[in-house]
Amino acid sequence: MLRPARLALIALAFSAGVSLAEDLTVPAGRKSYLFDFSNTDENCQSIGRSKGSVVTEPKHGKVSFEWVSARLGEGTRFCKGKFAKVLRIAYTPDRGYRGPDHFRVGISMARYADISGNSFSTQDVDLVVK
């Protein structure tokens, strides 16, 4: 029997159709890490390697994705405080830009613990560069 993967986003909610409406503020002139996305099994081990894509480009910056080891946070329930591989999503504003920006990212991840099946979700991100 296939077991659904445990999906978690560290720091912010990530699910199709839910906007990151909080006032995300990032500093001008440097890369900011916005949130980490993890896909773990019941033993808090990463399932596959989630992949990020930019669905809608920001008008005033660039979005990047990094696959890193990180301590899991609040949104992970049973895995809080443990380390796992996460997909880190970052934003770098254009040089000299200050003001609002918007983009949409997509995450492709394994749906089951045996890495079979895939799921794809999109997320709108609104932020202000100060």
Helices and strands as residue ranges (DSSP letters): E 6-10, E 20-26, E 32-40, E 51-56, E 61-71, G 74-79, E 83-93, E 99-110, E 118-129
